[in-house]
């Protein structure tokens, strides 16, 4: 998988990650579980990035 470098340091919502990576939600969660993708970060309350 090609890593996309972006100079802006900001959190992305899952739908934005899906758009940038062209991966579906389940594939992203499988990669997170395998340790091959960054884990979610809790930003506020239940909101995650």
N, CA, C and O atoms as a Tripos MOL2 file, in Angstrom:
@<TRIPOS>MOLECULE
protein
  196   195    49     0     0
PROTEIN
NO_CHARGES

@<TRIPOS>ATOM
      1 N           0.8520   -1.1770    0.0000 N.3       1 UNK1
      2 CA          0.0000    0.0000    0.0000 C.3       1 UNK1
      3 C           0.8930    1.2340    0.0000 C.2       1 UNK1
      4 O           1.8580    1.3120    0.7610 O.2       1 UNK1
      5 N           0.5730    2.1830   -0.8450 N.am      2 UNK2
      6 CA          1.3420    3.4210   -0.9400 C.3       2 UNK2
      7 C           0.9110    4.3650    0.1790 C.2       2 UNK2
      8 O          -0.2810    4.5440    0.4270 O.2       2 UNK2
      9 N           1.8810    4.9610    0.8430 N.am      3 UNK3
     10 CA          1.5920    5.9140    1.9130 C.3       3 UNK3
     11 C           1.5480    7.3110    1.3170 C.2       3 UNK3
     12 O           2.4580    7.7330    0.6040 O.2       3 UNK3
     13 N           0.4620    8.0210    1.6280 N.am      4 UNK4
     14 CA          0.2910    9.3790    1.1130 C.3       4 UNK4
     15 C           0.7860   10.3550    2.1750 C.2       4 UNK4
     16 O           0.2830   10.3570    3.2990 O.2       4 UNK4
     17 N           1.7520   11.1700    1.8320 N.am      5 UNK5
     18 CA          2.3000   12.1590    2.7540 C.3       5 UNK5
     19 C           1.5450   13.4710    2.5770 C.2       5 UNK5
     20 O           1.3500   13.9390    1.4550 O.2       5 UNK5
     21 N           1.1270   14.0540    3.6830 N.am      6 UNK6
     22 CA          0.4280   15.3250    3.6520 C.3       6 UNK6
     23 C           1.0730   16.2270    4.6900 C.2       6 UNK6
     24 O           1.3350   15.7840    5.8080 O.2       6 UNK6
     25 N           1.3280   17.4500    4.3540 N.am      7 UNK7
     26 CA          2.0160   18.3630    5.2620 C.3       7 UNK7
     27 C           1.1300   18.8770    6.3890 C.2       7 UNK7
     28 O           1.6510   19.3070    7.4180 O.2       7 UNK7
     29 N          -0.1840   18.8480    6.2310 N.am      8 UNK8
     30 CA         -1.0360   19.3740    7.2940 C.3       8 UNK8
     31 C          -1.2590   18.2910    8.3450 C.2       8 UNK8
     32 O          -1.6370   17.1640    8.0230 O.2       8 UNK8
     33 N          -1.0220   18.6470    9.5920 N.am      9 UNK9
     34 CA         -1.2320   17.7270   10.7080 C.3       9 UNK9
     35 C          -2.6480   17.9420   11.2200 C.2       9 UNK9
     36 O          -2.9290   18.9100   11.9280 O.2       9 UNK9
     37 N          -3.5330   17.0230   10.8500 N.am     10 UNK10
     38 CA         -4.9100   17.1260   11.3110 C.3      10 UNK10
     39 C          -5.5170   15.7370   11.3330 C.2      10 UNK10
     40 O          -5.0060   14.8130   10.7010 O.2      10 UNK10
     41 N          -6.6050   15.5980   12.0610 N.am     11 UNK11
     42 CA         -7.3100   14.3300   12.1260 C.3      11 UNK11
     43 C          -8.3100   14.2510   10.9860 C.2      11 UNK11
     44 O          -8.8750   15.2610   10.5680 O.2      11 UNK11
     45 N          -8.5200   13.0420   10.4890 N.am     12 UNK12
     46 CA         -9.4940   12.8130    9.4300 C.3      12 UNK12
     47 C         -10.6200   11.9520    9.9640 C.2      12 UNK12
     48 O         -10.3950   11.0600   10.7830 O.2      12 UNK12
     49 N         -11.8240   12.2160    9.5050 N.am     13 UNK13
     50 CA        -12.9440   11.3470    9.8340 C.3      13 UNK13
     51 C         -12.8260   10.0860    8.9990 C.2      13 UNK13
     52 O         -12.1480   10.0660    7.9710 O.2      13 UNK13
     53 N         -13.4900    9.0380    9.4510 N.am     14 UNK14
     54 CA        -13.4030    7.7590    8.7610 C.3      14 UNK14
     55 C         -13.8050    7.8780    7.2920 C.2      14 UNK14
     56 O         -13.1540    7.2950    6.4250 O.2      14 UNK14
     57 N         -14.8550    8.6160    7.0080 N.am     15 UNK15
     58 CA        -15.2870    8.7430    5.6050 C.3      15 UNK15
     59 C         -14.2210    9.4420    4.7550 C.2      15 UNK15
     60 O         -14.0850    9.1440    3.5690 O.2      15 UNK15
     61 N         -13.4640   10.3700    5.3530 N.am     16 UNK16
     62 CA        -12.3780   11.0290    4.6260 C.3      16 UNK16
     63 C         -11.2230   10.0580    4.3850 C.2      16 UNK16
     64 O         -10.6180   10.0560    3.3130 O.2      16 UNK16
     65 N         -10.9240    9.2340    5.3930 N.am     17 UNK17
     66 CA         -9.8740    8.2220    5.2390 C.3      17 UNK17
     67 C         -10.2590    7.2440    4.1330 C.2      17 UNK17
     68 O          -9.4240    6.8580    3.3150 O.2      17 UNK17
     69 N         -11.5340    6.8460    4.1180 N.am     18 UNK18
     70 CA        -12.0210    5.9320    3.0890 C.3      18 UNK18
     71 C         -11.8680    6.5410    1.6950 C.2      18 UNK18
     72 O         -11.5180    5.8390    0.7450 O.2      18 UNK18
     73 N         -12.1240    7.8200    1.5740 N.am     19 UNK19
     74 CA        -12.0090    8.5040    0.2850 C.3      19 UNK19
     75 C         -10.5480    8.6030   -0.1650 C.2      19 UNK19
     76 O         -10.2360    8.3780   -1.3340 O.2      19 UNK19
     77 N          -9.6630    8.9390    0.7660 N.am     20 UNK20
     78 CA         -8.2500    9.1160    0.4200 C.3      20 UNK20
     79 C          -7.5750    7.7790    0.1050 C.2      20 UNK20
     80 O          -6.7840    7.6810   -0.8330 O.2      20 UNK20
     81 N          -7.8950    6.7520    0.8970 N.am     21 UNK21
     82 CA         -7.2210    5.4710    0.7370 C.3      21 UNK21
     83 C          -7.9250    4.5340   -0.2430 C.2      21 UNK21
     84 O          -7.3360    3.5440   -0.6770 O.2      21 UNK21
     85 N          -9.1570    4.8290   -0.5910 N.am     22 UNK22
     86 CA        -10.0420    3.9790   -1.4120 C.3      22 UNK22
     87 C         -10.2900    2.6170   -0.7660 C.2      22 UNK22
     88 O         -10.6260    1.6530   -1.4530 O.2      22 UNK22
     89 N         -10.1240    2.5400    0.5540 N.am     23 UNK23
     90 CA        -10.4340    1.3180    1.2940 C.3      23 UNK23
     91 C         -11.8430    1.4160    1.8670 C.2      23 UNK23
     92 O         -12.3170    2.5120    2.1690 O.2      23 UNK23
     93 N         -12.5120    0.2790    2.0170 N.am     24 UNK24
     94 CA        -13.8310    0.2850    2.6430 C.3      24 UNK24
     95 C         -13.6440    0.2460    4.1660 C.2      24 UNK24
     96 O         -12.5540   -0.0350    4.6640 O.2      24 UNK24
     97 N         -14.7180    0.5310    4.8820 N.am     25 UNK25
     98 CA        -14.6990    0.6010    6.3450 C.3      25 UNK25
     99 C         -14.1670   -0.7040    6.9620 C.2      25 UNK25
    100 O         -13.3210   -0.6670    7.8560 O.2      25 UNK25
    101 N         -14.6570   -1.8370    6.4910 N.am     26 UNK26
    102 CA        -14.2390   -3.1140    7.0800 C.3      26 UNK26
    103 C         -12.7560   -3.3870    6.8340 C.2      26 UNK26
    104 O         -12.0820   -3.9480    7.6980 O.2      26 UNK26
    105 N         -12.2450   -3.0030    5.6770 N.am     27 UNK27
    106 CA        -10.8190   -3.1970    5.3940 C.3      27 UNK27
    107 C          -9.9610   -2.3460    6.3150 C.2      27 UNK27
    108 O          -8.9170   -2.7960    6.7870 O.2      27 UNK27
    109 N         -10.3960   -1.1260    6.5710 N.am     28 UNK28
    110 CA         -9.6530   -0.2370    7.4700 C.3      28 UNK28
    111 C          -9.6130   -0.8360    8.8700 C.2      28 UNK28
    112 O          -8.5580   -0.8550    9.5050 O.2      28 UNK28
    113 N         -10.7580   -1.3280    9.3620 N.am     29 UNK29
    114 CA        -10.7940   -1.9080   10.6980 C.3      29 UNK29
    115 C          -9.9660   -3.1910   10.7860 C.2      29 UNK29
    116 O          -9.3520   -3.4540   11.8210 O.2      29 UNK29
    117 N          -9.9380   -3.9910    9.7220 N.am     30 UNK30
    118 CA         -9.0900   -5.1840    9.6980 C.3      30 UNK30
    119 C          -7.6080   -4.8020    9.7600 C.2      30 UNK30
    120 O          -6.8230   -5.4490   10.4530 O.2      30 UNK30
    121 N          -7.2330   -3.7460    9.0280 N.am     31 UNK31
    122 CA         -5.8480   -3.2770    9.0570 C.3      31 UNK31
    123 C          -5.4730   -2.7320   10.4350 C.2      31 UNK31
    124 O          -4.3540   -2.9440   10.9030 O.2      31 UNK31
    125 N          -6.4030   -2.0320   11.0820 N.am     32 UNK32
    126 CA         -6.1570   -1.5220   12.4400 C.3      32 UNK32
    127 C          -5.9330   -2.6980   13.3870 C.2      32 UNK32
    128 O          -5.0000   -2.6870   14.1900 O.2      32 UNK32
    129 N          -6.7900   -3.7080   13.2900 N.am     33 UNK33
    130 CA         -6.6820   -4.8850   14.1630 C.3      33 UNK33
    131 C          -5.3520   -5.6110   13.9500 C.2      33 UNK33
    132 O          -4.7610   -6.1220   14.9010 O.2      33 UNK33
    133 N          -4.8860   -5.6550   12.7040 N.am     34 UNK34
    134 CA         -3.6230   -6.3230   12.3870 C.3      34 UNK34
    135 C          -2.4130   -5.4710   12.7540 C.2      34 UNK34
    136 O          -1.2820   -5.9570   12.7120 O.2      34 UNK34
    137 N          -2.6340   -4.2060   13.1120 N.am     35 UNK35
    138 CA         -1.5340   -3.3130   13.4630 C.3      35 UNK35
    139 C          -0.8790   -2.6640   12.2580 C.2      35 UNK35
    140 O           0.2190   -2.1180   12.3670 O.2      35 UNK35
    141 N          -1.5430   -2.7180   11.1020 N.am     36 UNK36
    142 CA         -0.9880   -2.1590    9.8710 C.3      36 UNK36
    143 C          -1.5810   -0.8010    9.4980 C.2      36 UNK36
    144 O          -1.3140   -0.2810    8.4140 O.2      36 UNK36
    145 N          -2.3810   -0.2310   10.3880 N.am     37 UNK37
    146 CA         -3.0340    1.0560   10.1330 C.3      37 UNK37
    147 C          -3.1560    1.7570   11.4750 C.2      37 UNK37
    148 O          -3.3740    1.0900   12.4870 O.2      37 UNK37
    149 N          -3.0230    3.0770   11.5220 N.am     38 UNK38
    150 CA         -3.1160    3.7900   12.8040 C.3      38 UNK38
    151 C          -4.4660    3.5760   13.4850 C.2      38 UNK38
    152 O          -5.5040    3.5120   12.8270 O.2      38 UNK38
    153 N          -4.4360    3.4680   14.8140 N.am     39 UNK39
    154 CA         -5.6640    3.2900   15.5850 C.3      39 UNK39
    155 C          -6.4400    4.5980   15.6610 C.2      39 UNK39
    156 O          -5.8970    5.6780   15.4320 O.2      39 UNK39
    157 N          -7.7360    4.4740   15.9910 N.am     40 UNK40
    158 CA         -8.5820    5.6480   16.2050 C.3      40 UNK40
    159 C          -8.0950    6.4260   17.4140 C.2      40 UNK40
    160 O          -7.5330    5.8510   18.3470 O.2      40 UNK40
    161 N          -8.3060    7.7100   17.3980 N.am     41 UNK41
    162 CA         -7.9700    8.5740   18.5300 C.3      41 UNK41
    163 C          -9.2540    9.2420   18.9900 C.2      41 UNK41
    164 O          -9.9730    9.8280   18.1820 O.2      41 UNK41
    165 N          -9.5520    9.1570   20.2950 N.am     42 UNK42
    166 CA        -10.7350    9.8370   20.8220 C.3      42 UNK42
    167 C         -10.4370   11.3100   20.9380 C.2      42 UNK42
    168 O          -9.4780   11.7100   21.5990 O.2      42 UNK42
    169 N         -11.2740   12.1350   20.2840 N.am     43 UNK43
    170 CA        -11.0550   13.5710   20.2670 C.3      43 UNK43
    171 C         -11.9010   14.2520   21.3340 C.2      43 UNK43
    172 O         -11.3810   14.9960   22.1660 O.2      43 UNK43
    173 N         -13.2050   13.9980   21.3080 N.am     44 UNK44
    174 CA        -14.1250   14.5770   22.2990 C.3      44 UNK44
    175 C         -15.2090   13.5630   22.5960 C.2      44 UNK44
    176 O         -15.9020   13.1180   21.6810 O.2      44 UNK44
    177 N         -15.3690   13.1940   23.8390 N.am     45 UNK45
    178 CA        -16.4290   12.2590   24.2050 C.3      45 UNK45
    179 C         -16.3830   10.9940   23.3760 C.2      45 UNK45
    180 O         -15.4200   10.2320   23.4390 O.2      45 UNK45
    181 N         -17.4300   10.7760   22.5970 N.am     46 UNK46
    182 CA        -17.5090    9.5820   21.7490 C.3      46 UNK46
    183 C         -16.9450    9.8130   20.3620 C.2      46 UNK46
    184 O         -16.8240    8.8670   19.5830 O.2      46 UNK46
    185 N         -16.5970   11.0470   20.0370 N.am     47 UNK47
    186 CA        -16.0890   11.3760   18.7060 C.3      47 UNK47
    187 C         -14.6620   10.8830   18.5540 C.2      47 UNK47
    188 O         -13.8000   11.1630   19.3870 O.2      47 UNK47
    189 N         -14.4230   10.1370   17.4660 N.am     48 UNK48
    190 CA        -13.0840    9.6010   17.2060 C.3      48 UNK48
    191 C         -12.5880   10.0810   15.8760 C.2      48 UNK48
    192 O         -13.3720   10.3940   14.9790 O.2      48 UNK48
    193 N         -11.2820   10.1400   15.7490 N.am     49 UNK49
    194 CA        -10.6560   10.5440   14.4980 C.3      49 UNK49
    195 C          -9.6360    9.5120   14.1030 C.2      49 UNK49
    196 O          -8.9830    9.6530   13.0700 O.2      49 UNK49
@<TRIPOS>BOND
     1     1     2 1
     2     2     3 1
     3     3     4 2
     4     3     5 am
     5     5     6 1
     6     6     7 1
     7     7     8 2
     8     7     9 am
     9     9    10 1
    10    10    11 1
    11    11    12 2
    12    11    13 am
    13    13    14 1
    14    14    15 1
    15    15    16 2
    16    15    17 am
    17    17    18 1
    18    18    19 1
    19    19    20 2
    20    19    21 am
    21    21    22 1
    22    22    23 1
    23    23    24 2
    24    23    25 am
    25    25    26 1
    26    26    27 1
    27    27    28 2
    28    27    29 am
    29    29    30 1
    30    30    31 1
    31    31    32 2
    32    31    33 am
    33    33    34 1
    34    34    35 1
    35    35    36 2
    36    35    37 am
    37    37    38 1
    38    38    39 1
    39    39    40 2
    40    39    41 am
    41    41    42 1
    42    42    43 1
    43    43    44 2
    44    43    45 am
    45    45    46 1
    46    46    47 1
    47    47    48 2
    48    47    49 am
    49    49    50 1
    50    50    51 1
    51    51    52 2
    52    51    53 am
    53    53    54 1
    54    54    55 1
    55    55    56 2
    56    55    57 am
    57    57    58 1
    58    58    59 1
    59    59    60 2
    60    59    61 am
    61    61    62 1
    62    62    63 1
    63    63    64 2
    64    63    65 am
    65    65    66 1
    66    66    67 1
    67    67    68 2
    68    67    69 am
    69    69    70 1
    70    70    71 1
    71    71    72 2
    72    71    73 am
    73    73    74 1
    74    74    75 1
    75    75    76 2
    76    75    77 am
    77    77    78 1
    78    78    79 1
    79    79    80 2
    80    79    81 am
    81    81    82 1
    82    82    83 1
    83    83    84 2
    84    83    85 am
    85    85    86 1
    86    86    87 1
    87    87    88 2
    88    87    89 am
    89    89    90 1
    90    90    91 1
    91    91    92 2
    92    91    93 am
    93    93    94 1
    94    94    95 1
    95    95    96 2
    96    95    97 am
    97    97    98 1
    98    98    99 1
    99    99   100 2
   100    99   101 am
   101   101   102 1
   102   102   103 1
   103   103   104 2
   104   103   105 am
   105   105   106 1
   106   106   107 1
   107   107   108 2
   108   107   109 am
   109   109   110 1
   110   110   111 1
   111   111   112 2
   112   111   113 am
   113   113   114 1
   114   114   115 1
   115   115   116 2
   116   115   117 am
   117   117   118 1
   118   118   119 1
   119   119   120 2
   120   119   121 am
   121   121   122 1
   122   122   123 1
   123   123   124 2
   124   123   125 am
   125   125   126 1
   126   126   127 1
   127   127   128 2
   128   127   129 am
   129   129   130 1
   130   130   131 1
   131   131   132 2
   132   131   133 am
   133   133   134 1
   134   134   135 1
   135   135   136 2
   136   135   137 am
   137   137   138 1
   138   138   139 1
   139   139   140 2
   140   139   141 am
   141   141   142 1
   142   142   143 1
   143   143   144 2
   144   143   145 am
   145   145   146 1
   146   146   147 1
   147   147   148 2
   148   147   149 am
   149   149   150 1
   150   150   151 1
   151   151   152 2
   152   151   153 am
   153   153   154 1
   154   154   155 1
   155   155   156 2
   156   155   157 am
   157   157   158 1
   158   158   159 1
   159   159   160 2
   160   159   161 am
   161   161   162 1
   162   162   163 1
   163   163   164 2
   164   163   165 am
   165   165   166 1
   166   166   167 1
   167   167   168 2
   168   167   169 am
   169   169   170 1
   170   170   171 1
   171   171   172 2
   172   171   173 am
   173   173   174 1
   174   174   175 1
   175   175   176 2
   176   175   177 am
   177   177   178 1
   178   178   179 1
   179   179   180 2
   180   179   181 am
   181   181   182 1
   182   182   183 1
   183   183   184 2
   184   183   185 am
   185   185   186 1
   186   186   187 1
   187   187   188 2
   188   187   189 am
   189   189   190 1
   190   190   191 1
   191   191   192 2
   192   191   193 am
   193   193   194 1
   194   194   195 1
   195   195   196 2
@<TRIPOS>SUBSTRUCTURE
     1 UNK1         2 RESIDUE 1 A UNK
     2 UNK2         6 RESIDUE 1 A UNK
     3 UNK3        10 RESIDUE 1 A UNK
     4 UNK4        14 RESIDUE 1 A UNK
     5 UNK5        18 RESIDUE 1 A UNK
     6 UNK6        22 RESIDUE 1 A UNK
     7 UNK7        26 RESIDUE 1 A UNK
     8 UNK8        30 RESIDUE 1 A UNK
     9 UNK9        34 RESIDUE 1 A UNK
    10 UNK10       38 RESIDUE 1 A UNK
    11 UNK11       42 RESIDUE 1 A UNK
    12 UNK12       46 RESIDUE 1 A UNK
    13 UNK13       50 RESIDUE 1 A UNK
    14 UNK14       54 RESIDUE 1 A UNK
    15 UNK15       58 RESIDUE 1 A UNK
    16 UNK16       62 RESIDUE 1 A UNK
    17 UNK17       66 RESIDUE 1 A UNK
    18 UNK18       70 RESIDUE 1 A UNK
    19 UNK19       74 RESIDUE 1 A UNK
    20 UNK20       78 RESIDUE 1 A UNK
    21 UNK21       82 RESIDUE 1 A UNK
    22 UNK22       86 RESIDUE 1 A UNK
    23 UNK23       90 RESIDUE 1 A UNK
    24 UNK24       94 RESIDUE 1 A UNK
    25 UNK25       98 RESIDUE 1 A UNK
    26 UNK26      102 RESIDUE 1 A UNK
    27 UNK27      106 RESIDUE 1 A UNK
    28 UNK28      110 RESIDUE 1 A UNK
    29 UNK29      114 RESIDUE 1 A UNK
    30 UNK30      118 RESIDUE 1 A UNK
    31 UNK31      122 RESIDUE 1 A UNK
    32 UNK32      126 RESIDUE 1 A UNK
    33 UNK33      130 RESIDUE 1 A UNK
    34 UNK34      134 RESIDUE 1 A UNK
    35 UNK35      138 RESIDUE 1 A UNK
    36 UNK36      142 RESIDUE 1 A UNK
    37 UNK37      146 RESIDUE 1 A UNK
    38 UNK38      150 RESIDUE 1 A UNK
    39 UNK39      154 RESIDUE 1 A UNK
    40 UNK40      158 RESIDUE 1 A UNK
    41 UNK41      162 RESIDUE 1 A UNK
    42 UNK42      166 RESIDUE 1 A UNK
    43 UNK43      170 RESIDUE 1 A UNK
    44 UNK44      174 RESIDUE 1 A UNK
    45 UNK45      178 RESIDUE 1 A UNK
    46 UNK46      182 RESIDUE 1 A UNK
    47 UNK47      186 RESIDUE 1 A UNK
    48 UNK48      190 RESIDUE 1 A UNK
    49 UNK49      194 RESIDUE 1 A UNK
